[in-house]
Amino acid sequence: MNREEVTAIGFEIVAYSGDARTKLLEAVKCAKAGDFEGSRALVVEAQECLNDAHNAQTAMLSAEAAGDHADLGLIMVHAQDHLMTTMLLRDIVDSLVDIYR
């Protein structure tokens, strides 16, 4: 994979992770207001975004495993960080929603 391809995947991961993060934070607001159905729906939507980000990541990992070594840059490092912190946020939001319930 060349640098441009890796950068495009990085932006894709950042975008999906960012959408998920926004939905998760909104889910906490809904739970705080007592809207647990709305909160659950947002968590489900966030998980779909995370799945899309993970699929992009997996495609790149598969290419690497097949011998197509990637030319990584800071955008991909940022993308990986963004994805992992959003996945952690998802776990925290699940607990927060339970606490509000």
Secondary structure as UniProt FT lines:
FT   HELIX           3..32
FT   TURN            33..34
FT   HELIX           36..65
FT   TURN            66..67
FT   HELIX           74..100
//
